[in-house]
């Protein structure tokens, strides 16, 4: 009598199941990474909002205290300054921790346009007085400016600017040519 083979069942082998699980895992990881890359840049958004708030705050303080304030920028950091009329120099603001010197997070850069002209940002030389790039006057006037925080290696950017009334607002960043 010939040997009767049991009828094969229609299930999957363990190897086939593992291959399917690995494929599903790779597809899920790809989707998560693509939404992280294409989604919002939280660090850039946070820094843009911080700059907008700080410039507005400094402008308000300049009016309230009838003091001239300014914003000094250099690659990777920025500082708010106030004018000391007795000594005739710009100094850091020590008495207000909100306006302390700040460094940009890694991978972010600042670009500045003042009165329609791009400004080359550089660190101060030894014993060179820091003179603000943006002035926030005690009468409420603000130097016309456009300040862009950009993610290096990407087109992601946040721009703040003074409008025709001197109000500091968020604006769509200008497209840069590559």
C-alpha positions as CSV (number, residue, x, y, z in Angstrom):
1,X,0.0,0.0,0.0
2,X,1.5,3.3,-1.0
3,X,2.3,5.7,1.9
4,X,-0.4,8.3,2.3
5,X,1.0,11.8,2.8
6,X,-0.9,14.1,5.0
7,X,-2.5,16.8,3.1
8,X,-0.5,20.1,3.3
9,X,-2.1,22.8,5.3
10,X,-2.5,26.3,3.9
11,X,-0.5,28.1,6.7
12,X,2.7,30.1,6.6
13,X,6.1,29.0,7.7
14,X,7.9,30.8,10.5
15,X,10.4,32.2,8.0
16,X,7.7,33.7,5.9
17,X,6.1,35.4,8.9
18,X,9.4,36.8,10.0
19,X,10.0,38.2,6.5
20,X,6.6,39.9,6.5
21,X,7.2,41.4,9.9
22,X,10.6,42.8,8.9
23,X,9.0,44.4,5.7
24,X,6.2,46.0,7.8
25,X,8.8,47.3,10.2
26,X,10.9,48.9,7.5
27,X,7.9,50.5,5.9
28,X,6.8,51.9,9.3
29,X,10.3,53.2,10.1
30,X,10.4,54.9,6.6
31,X,7.1,56.6,7.2
32,X,8.1,57.8,10.6
33,X,11.4,59.2,9.3
34,X,9.8,60.9,6.4
35,X,7.2,62.7,8.5
36,X,10.0,63.8,10.9
37,X,12.1,65.2,8.0
38,X,9.2,66.7,6.1
39,X,7.2,67.8,9.1
40,X,7.8,70.9,11.2
41,X,11.2,71.8,12.6
42,X,10.4,72.4,16.3
43,X,13.8,73.8,17.1
44,X,13.6,76.3,14.3
45,X,10.0,77.3,15.2
46,X,11.0,77.7,18.8
47,X,14.0,80.0,18.0
48,X,11.9,82.1,15.6
49,X,9.2,82.5,18.2
50,X,11.8,83.4,20.9
51,X,13.4,86.1,18.7
52,X,10.0,87.5,17.9
53,X,9.0,87.7,21.5
54,X,12.4,89.0,22.7
55,X,12.5,91.8,20.2
56,X,9.0,92.8,21.1
57,X,9.8,92.7,24.8
58,X,13.0,94.7,24.3
59,X,11.0,97.3,22.3
60,X,8.5,97.6,25.1
61,X,11.2,97.9,27.7
62,X,12.9,100.6,25.7
63,X,9.7,102.6,25.7
64,X,8.9,102.0,29.4
65,X,12.4,102.8,30.6
66,X,13.1,105.6,28.1
67,X,16.3,103.9,27.2
68,X,17.8,103.0,23.8
69,X,18.1,99.3,23.3
70,X,19.7,97.4,20.4
71,X,20.2,93.9,19.1
72,X,23.8,92.7,18.2
73,X,24.0,89.6,16.0
74,X,26.9,87.4,15.0
75,X,27.2,83.9,13.6
76,X,25.6,81.5,16.1
77,X,24.6,84.0,18.8
78,X,22.9,87.3,19.6
79,X,22.8,89.8,22.5
80,X,20.6,92.7,23.5
81,X,22.4,95.9,24.5
82,X,21.4,99.2,26.0
83,X,23.0,102.6,25.5
84,X,24.7,104.2,28.5
85,X,24.4,107.9,27.9
86,X,26.8,108.8,30.7
87,X,29.7,106.8,29.3
88,X,28.5,107.0,25.7
89,X,28.8,103.3,25.0
90,X,26.6,100.2,24.4
91,X,26.6,97.7,27.2
92,X,25.1,94.3,27.8
93,X,21.9,94.2,29.8
94,X,22.8,92.6,33.1
95,X,19.7,93.6,35.1
96,X,17.2,91.7,32.9
97,X,17.8,88.0,32.6
98,X,15.2,87.8,29.8
99,X,17.4,89.8,27.5
100,X,20.6,87.9,28.3
101,X,23.0,86.8,25.5
102,X,21.9,83.7,23.7
103,X,23.4,81.1,21.4
104,X,21.6,79.5,18.5
105,X,21.1,75.8,18.6
106,X,23.4,73.7,16.4
107,X,22.4,73.7,12.8
108,X,20.7,77.1,12.8
109,X,22.0,80.3,11.2
110,X,21.0,83.9,11.2
111,X,20.7,86.2,8.2
112,X,20.0,90.0,8.6
113,X,18.8,92.7,6.2
114,X,18.8,96.2,7.6
115,X,17.1,99.0,5.6
116,X,17.0,96.7,2.5
117,X,20.8,95.9,2.7
118,X,22.2,92.5,3.7
119,X,24.5,92.6,6.7
120,X,27.6,90.5,7.0
121,X,27.6,89.2,10.5
122,X,30.9,88.6,12.3
123,X,32.2,88.2,15.8
124,X,33.6,91.4,17.4
125,X,37.3,91.9,17.3
126,X,39.2,92.2,20.6
127,X,38.3,95.3,22.6
128,X,35.9,96.4,19.8
129,X,32.7,98.0,21.0
130,X,29.5,96.1,20.1
131,X,27.3,98.5,18.2
132,X,23.8,97.0,17.6
133,X,22.6,96.1,14.2
134,X,19.0,96.7,15.1
135,X,18.0,99.8,17.2
136,X,15.0,99.8,19.4
137,X,14.4,103.4,20.3
138,X,12.8,104.8,23.4
139,X,10.1,106.6,21.3
140,X,9.0,103.2,19.8
141,X,10.8,103.5,16.5
142,X,12.6,100.4,15.3
143,X,15.3,100.1,12.6
144,X,13.7,98.7,9.5
145,X,15.0,95.1,9.4
146,X,14.3,91.5,8.3
147,X,15.9,88.8,10.4
148,X,15.8,85.2,9.2
149,X,16.7,82.1,11.2
150,X,17.4,79.3,8.8
151,X,18.1,75.6,9.1
152,X,21.5,74.8,7.5
153,X,21.2,72.5,4.6
154,X,17.5,73.1,4.2
155,X,15.1,75.7,2.9
156,X,13.3,75.8,6.3
157,X,13.3,79.3,7.8
158,X,11.5,81.7,10.1
159,X,11.6,85.4,9.4
160,X,10.7,88.3,11.6
161,X,10.7,91.9,10.4
162,X,9.6,95.4,11.4
163,X,6.6,96.6,9.4
164,X,6.0,100.2,8.2
165,X,4.5,101.0,11.7
166,X,7.6,99.7,13.5
167,X,5.7,96.7,14.8
168,X,7.8,93.5,14.8
169,X,5.9,90.7,13.0
170,X,6.5,87.2,11.5
171,X,6.9,87.2,7.8
172,X,7.2,84.7,5.0
173,X,10.9,84.2,4.4
174,X,12.3,85.3,1.1
175,X,13.2,82.5,-1.2
176,X,17.0,82.3,-1.6
177,X,18.5,81.3,-4.8
178,X,20.8,78.3,-4.9
